[in-house]
Amino acid sequence: MNSRPLYLQLADDIATQITHRVWQAGARLPSLREMKNRRGLSLSTVQQAFRHLEDQGLIEARPQSGYYVCPPRGQAPAQKLLAPTEVAVDPLLWRYVADQSQPLPGRQYGFATAVAPRGLLPEAALQRLMMDSLRRQPATLSDYGRPDGDMAFKRQVARLALEWGGQMYPEQLVVTQGVIEALNLALRALTRPGDVVAVESPAYFSLLYTIKELGLRVLEIPTDPVSGISVPALELATRDGQVKAVVMVANFSNPMGALMPDEAKQQVAALLESRQIPLIEDDIYGEFYYGQQRPRPIKAFDRSGNVLYCTSLTKDVAPGLRVGWIDAGRYHSQIEVQKYLASHSTPTLNQQVLARFLDSGAYPRHMRRLRRSIASQMAVLQGEVGRHFPACVQFVAPQGGFCLWLRFPPGFDSIALYEQARLEGIGLTPGPLFSPRGGYRHCLRLSCADPWSTQQHARLQRLGQLASQLCLGL
Ligand SMILES: Cc1ncc(COP(=O)(O)O)c(C=O)c1O
């Protein structure tokens, strides 16, 4: 006997027919009442099934007309675009950030933080380099440093572009205090309060908060968990000139883990160039691929300097040194000014240590090991979710990064799960933090960054129990 709830059985049957094109894009589905009679189900069960399909982006309700099949994923329809909105930041965010900012040990463990754990970072090598750099050049402590960054460091990071077939030149780069600062500088340089910025949906919460603090509005672009932002929807969103900048994570987005195909990246670069809308690309997870090759950023397809490429060494080498950089293309001089105004410069000592680490040849070795560990931690996470979570949970296996995005049936409350798990010292990130409107309450993000241990397995099992309780009656 099928133990799945009746509404999910119906939703699965319809979804399978849509996948096999029994119902094609634009086709009208039988009405709720017709479906109720055909399947001998209650009206509310059929309604729940339709809501579930809507939530998955497979069908949509048209007022006074019924339910219609949506175009395939990655080709979001025009009517899926919402109006630009101001960002309503969930008050929960500060508590969440405070929990994650506890010093080690003491921080909430589990599945919240998306950054390589201490044991997998090259702490000892960096410590030696730090002591030695201080001994050799104590004057760096008494110097403000260059606003655009240390040349030796910039030479080293420019070399990293060879891996994805790109070109970066040291004099084009501005060193920043992580990607967060790079995003701030880029948005400040390109927008004025009241402007509209297009972002993926769901999107990284610090980006949403920055947008709010700068008095900007956000236009959410539908995003597929496999292929990333919908290019047709972006095309539609940027037709009328209201969007002043686009921000995107094309490689292993946060929270969904989506990876845009090269063809889509090329289309985005060409589209935004032709409309003269700058693209701020956050490539912080680009090095965390599970496959053979590093995915190319959109910057690799940028012919005219329209892409402001931001990344850092905070996730993979040294979160505590807070060093990132931006190649702002044709917007370079505006970014230099913004950097000077925001923080004058990035600590030179930190850049020197990282430059020496990169120059030593240790980085590729370190990354190979780190990537293998994160990929295997992610594989275990997926297996454990399959084993301990209720059958109604859905996820797409990411091809890189730390994030696993779980979708539960509508009505599931990820904030309630967050609160219950928090009391037991288990971390996770509830869906609404990734939405400017408190959406995605039935979704949550699990990070695979913390290594597996007996305790970590027990935490996941407990999370599964709590989630199962919250699913009862849905
Ligand atoms: C998509 C994304 N961008 C930027 C950051 C922050 O980067 P940094 O630590 O380099 O400021 C994060 C951290 O979680 C992230 O997920």
Ligand as a Chemical Component Dictionary entry (heavy atoms), coordinates in Angstrom:
data_LIG
# 
_chem_comp.id                   LIG 
_chem_comp.type                 NON-POLYMER 
_chem_comp.pdbx_formal_charge   0 
_chem_comp.three_letter_code    LIG 
# 
loop_
_chem_comp_atom.comp_id 
_chem_comp_atom.atom_id 
_chem_comp_atom.alt_atom_id 
_chem_comp_atom.type_symbol 
_chem_comp_atom.charge 
_chem_comp_atom.model_Cartn_x 
_chem_comp_atom.model_Cartn_y 
_chem_comp_atom.model_Cartn_z 
_chem_comp_atom.pdbx_ordinal 
LIG C1 C1 C 0 26.324 33.861 -1.358 1  
LIG C2 C2 C 0 27.237 34.431 -0.312 2  
LIG N1 N1 N 0 27.895 35.574 -0.571 3  
LIG C3 C3 C 0 28.712 36.127 0.347  4  
LIG C4 C4 C 0 28.919 35.554 1.577  5  
LIG C5 C5 C 0 29.825 36.225 2.587  6  
LIG O1 O1 O 0 31.101 36.236 2.094  7  
LIG P1 P1 P 0 32.348 36.842 2.898  8  
LIG O2 O2 O 0 32.525 36.031 4.128  9  
LIG O3 O3 O 0 33.482 36.691 1.931  10 
LIG O4 O4 O 0 32.034 38.272 3.184  11 
LIG C6 C6 C 0 28.258 34.362 1.886  12 
LIG C7 C7 C 0 28.430 33.728 3.211  13 
LIG O5 O5 O 0 27.650 32.955 3.660  14 
LIG C8 C8 C 0 27.399 33.788 0.914  15 
LIG O6 O6 O 0 26.731 32.659 1.159  16 
# 
loop_
_chem_comp_bond.comp_id 
_chem_comp_bond.atom_id_1 
_chem_comp_bond.atom_id_2 
_chem_comp_bond.value_order 
_chem_comp_bond.pdbx_ordinal 
LIG C1 C2 SING 1  
LIG C2 N1 SING 2  
LIG C2 C8 DOUB 3  
LIG N1 C3 DOUB 4  
LIG C3 C4 SING 5  
LIG C4 C5 SING 6  
LIG C4 C6 DOUB 7  
LIG C5 O1 SING 8  
LIG O1 P1 SING 9  
LIG P1 O2 DOUB 10 
LIG P1 O3 SING 11 
LIG P1 O4 SING 12 
LIG C6 C7 SING 13 
LIG C6 C8 SING 14 
LIG C7 O5 DOUB 15 
LIG C8 O6 SING 16 
# 
